[in-house]
């Protein structure tokens, strides 16, 4: 089961999770997953998220701008993982990726629960 997170509430939701997340990008059909530290740009009117961009991430963004950020469930947040989909754009210097969120959900940990038999 998923719970929608309003994009306006995203900064607060991320603040409770902390900056450590996984960034998922795609090139061709292969996913690329890296750990990142997420910052929220204070200058942005929307919840613009900023992460450092490595070589592979930069190459992937050139062909597929769609990205996902994942904050997995933890002992502090055992019920749900946070998933944020967005569109990534490299900064002019190419060192950072600016992500404009398009959708965010809290996804229940452990998948679908089945009734006991």
Secondary structure, 3 states (H helix, E strand, C coil): CEEECCHHHHHHHHHHHCCEEEEEEEECCEEEEEEEECEECCCCCCCEEEEECCHHHHHHHHHCCEEEEEECCCCCCCCEEEEEEEEEEECCCCCEEEEEEEEEEEEECCCCCCCCC
